[in-house]
Each structure stands twice: as C-alpha cells, then as structure tokens.
Amino acid sequence: MKNFGVMQGRLIPDENNRIQSFPKIGWRKEFPILSSLGIHLLEWTIDNNEMWNNPLLTDSGLVEIQQLCNEHQIQILSATADNLMQAPIHKTYEGQTTSTTECIDFIGKLDFAGIRILVWPLVDSGNLASRAEMEAFEGKLSDVLPFLEKTEVKIAFETDLPAEYNLKLLSNLNSKSLGINLDLGNLASYGFSISDDFAKLQEHIMHIHIKDRHFRGTTVPLGEGDVDWREVAQTLENRFNGMKILQTARKPDPVSAIKDYLKFCEMMGI
C-alpha cells in the first residue's frame, strides 16, 4: 500500500504498559516483521526519558538502524516527538521542559538521521491551552526556526485545535518548514470533521496518523470508534500523497492486529 507505514512499537508486545513509547528492548525485532508485511515505512518514536540514548540520536545506534533498514528495505522518514509533549518548550510539565538550545540540538540530530517529517504533538501535556501558552510557544519556536529552515526537516504539528486556530498558528510563525499532522482518531474525539479540516488546511497537511477513537474517548480498533471512514476515503482520494502511518489501538497479537488494520484500510479505499 503506497505511502503506508507503521508507528514504532505496534508490531511487538508493549514493553512499558503505554499505548506508545520507544521499545527499548525489542526495537530491532520490528524490521523483519514490517518487511514481511510488505510495508516499508517505519515511524520512529522518541520519549523524553533517556532521550539522548535513543539509538536514532546516537552514532552507533544510527549505524545499526541503517544496517537494518538496508537489510529489510525499510525507510525511516518520520518521527513522533513525544519528548516535546512530555517536556514542552512553552511550559513545564511534571518538572520537565525543553530549552530552545536542546530543541535545536534535537532537530539537528534528526536531520543527520534522515528524518524529513517530525510530528510535534501539541496535545495533552504539550497542548496550547490558552492564548498565553500559544504566544509563549510562538516565541520559543521563533528562536528555533532559523536553524530548522537550514535543515531538511519539516515539522507537522498535531494539535487539538480547530482548523482556524491551526491556520493562525502557521500564519504567525510564517515558515515553509511548518505544517500539520492530521490524526484521524483525534479529529473524531474532538468532534471535528476531516472534510472540513482538510478543506481549510489542505495546503498545510504534511502527514496523517491513522487511528480510531470514540467521541471524547480513547483509542479503539479501526471501525469501532467514531471516525467516519467513508468521509475519510472520499476526502483523501487523489488529494493526499504523503505518508499515512498506522498509530492504531493495540491488541494481544500485534502482528495480526496490523494485518487486520491494513485489510480494513484497503477495504475502505484509504
């Protein structure tokens, strides 16, 4: 399936009792599994805890990753920066924050690793909950932009904001290196319409996360939540050629789950 990928950790049992985190022990196991499924895109995940030990950000780790990618014909072109949600640049969460210098160093490492889209979650503990927080975020990111624009990394913001606020954020920052990640499950959970968001944000949408959620609820298997999949298929048809990453609900058998999700997407014409 063209431009389809899987979020790191979804093809092996959960190690940390969390729906998403870097699989410190089993991360190597996913490469042959992914290749056997005929999928060649893996989206990397980065946590704030022991961030600089993540193999994508170390010289020796990157060599090993590149060897595995070559052996199994896998590309890692995108990463989700959960570290920037767990330690936001615009506020402190549980005693953690990220300085602009650390953010610049982080982006530089990702650029060197070949990451071309960095999904920046402005949700949950990293959200923009007030005008003051949005202004603080814009101020901090303005200090990062001169460096970002010298790299090949593009940042796709994942937010809980209506399309109009996303447009205002992008307009205020005014950089071709910035865009939007559409998370299908989050849209349904927040009560937003994908067709409406897509119509307003189409030129800024860089990346899509595929999952399902109940309205104001949690992540559930594809087809069991409130995502209107026919609307999704009709909206995306011939209008989006970027990466679509399965960030789906876990099941006891991770590989069978991903197989089922791939069949679901194919059946729905996504």
N, C-alpha and C positions, 0 to 999 in steps of 0.2 A: 504494500500500500504506500503510495507515493507520499513522501514527507511525513510519514508517521514515525513516532518514536515512543519510548517508554521512560518514565521517571525512574531514576536510580532507586534501587531497593524494592521495587514492586515485583521482581521476579524471584525473590528469595524470602524465606521467613523473616518476620520483623525481629530485629535484634534489641530494640530499645523500648518496646511497648508504646510506640508512637506511630501514627499513620505515615509519617515521613521524617526521615533522618538519614544521615550518611551511614551506610552499613560498614562500620569499621572492620569487622571480621570477614564478612563474606563478599565484599565488593567485586572481587575478581571472578566470582562464580557466574556473574550475570552475562559476561561477554559471550561465551559459547551458547548459553540459553537464548539470548537475543538473536544471535546469528541463525540458530536452528529454526526460529520462528519466521525468518525472512525479513526481520526488521533490522535496520542498520543505523538507527539514531538512538543515542542514549543521552538523556538529560541528567547532568551531574547535580548533586545536592551538597550544600555546604552549611554546616552548623557553626554557631559561634564558639561552642565548646571545642577546644583543641583545633581551632580553625587552621592555624598555620601548619598543623601536622597533616592536614588533608592532603592525600597524595597528588591531587591536581595542582597544589600550590608548592610542592617540593620538587627539587631537581630529580632526585632518584625516583620519586613516585611518578613523575611525568614521563620518565623514560619507560617505566613499566607499563603505564597506561598506553603509551604509543605503541609498544610492542604488542599488547593485547588487541588494540584497535586494528593494527595491520594483520595480525593472525586471523581475526574473526570478521574483518571487513566492517568495522563499526566506526561511526563518526560521533564525536562529542563536540557539538557546535553551540550548545546552550547549557546554562547552569541556572539553578534557582538559589538565590542568596538568602536562605533562611537566617543566616547570621545577621543580615541587615534588618530583619524583623525582630530578632531576639536581642539585638543591641543596636537600636536605631541611631541614626546620626542627628536626629532632631529632638530627641528626648532620652531620658534614662528609663530603662525598664529593668526592674529587679537588680538595680545597681550596675547595669551594663549599658554602655553607649559606645558608638564608633566615632572616632575623630575623623576629620576630613583627610588628614595625613594617612591614617590607616585605610580609609576608603580608596584613596589614590593608589596606595601600595597594592591593595587587593585587586583593583581593576588592572593594574599593570601585570600582575601575575596571571590573571585570566587571559589577557591579551597574548601573553607569551605562550600560554597553553592552547591557544587557538579557539577560545570561546568567542563567538560572534554575537550571541544574544544573552544578556544577563537579565533574568527575571527578578525584579526587585519587588518583594511583597510589601505593599503599603496597606496591610490588613492586620487585624488582631492587635498584638502589642506594638506593631510598627505602623499603625494607621495614622491618618491625618484627621484627628478628632475635633479640631477647632480651627478657626481662622489663624490663631496664633501659631498653632503647630504647622499649618500649611506655610505660613510666612517663614517660620524657622527652617523648615525643610528646604524651601526655595533658596533661602540664604546660604545654607550649608552646601547644597548641591551646586550653586553658582560658583563656589570655590573649587569644586571638583571638575566642572565642565571643561575648562581649558585643557586639562590633561586628558579627559575622556575623548575629546574631539581629535586628539592626536593619535588615538588608537583605532583599531578596527572593531572594538566592542560597541554594541548598541544596547541601551538599557530599555527594557519593556516593563513599565510599571503595572503591577497587579494591584488594583485598588478596590475599595468598597464604595466608591463614589459614583454618583450619576454621571452620565456621559458629559454633561455640561461642565461639571467641575474638573473632569479629566482634561477637557479641552482648555479650560482656563489655566490649569497647571502647566500644560505643554506650551501654551501661548506665553505664559510668564517666563518660562525657562528658555524658550526660543532656541532650540537646538535640534539639528537633524539627527543627532545621536540618541534622541529620546523618542519613545513611542509607548504603545500599550500592549499588554498581555490580556487577552480575553480568557477568563476562566468560566467555562460554561456552567459548572455547578454553582459557582459563586453568584453568577448572574441570576440564576433561578432562586437561590437562597435569599438574595437581596430584593427579589421581586422585579428585576429589570428584564427587559425584552432584548434578546440578541439582535433581532432585526432592527430595533430602534438604536441600540448601541452601535451596531455595525454601520448603519446609515450615517450616523453622526461622526463616527471615529474611523471610518474605513481607511483613510489615507495614513492613519497613525498606527494601525494594528499590525504588529510585527510577529505575533506569536500567539498560539492558542493552547490552553490546557483543557483536556477532555476529562470531565468527571460529572457525576450527577449528585444532586443534593435535594433534600426537601426544602420547601419554603421555610426560611428561618430555622433550618435544621442542619443535620450532619450529612457527611458524605455517605452515599449508598451505591450499590452496584448500578451500572448503566441500565436505564429503563425503569428503575424502581423509584426514582425521585420525581421532581417537578420540572426538569428540563424538557422543553418541547422539541423533541429530536427532529420532527418533520420541519419545524421552523428553522432549526439549525442547518439541516441539509439544504433547504431552499435558500437560506441566507448565504451560505458559504459556496454554493455551486458556482464554479467559474469566476469566483471573486476573491479567493484567497489561496495563494500558492505557497505560503510559509509553513513552518513546522507546526505539527499538531501532536502534542505529547499526551500520552495516557497517564493521567495523575489520578488514577481510579481507586475505588474502595478495595481494601484488602479482603482476601478470602483464605480459608485454611490451606488450599492448594494454589500457591501464587502463579505457577505457570499455566494451569488450567484456567485460572481467572483471566489472565491476559489473553489467552486464546479465545475465550468467550467474548471478551470485550472487543477484540479485533473482528470477530464474526458479527457482533452487534453493529459496529461502525460500518462494516461493509454492507450489511443488510439495510441500514438506514441511508446509505449513499453519502456518507460523510467523507 
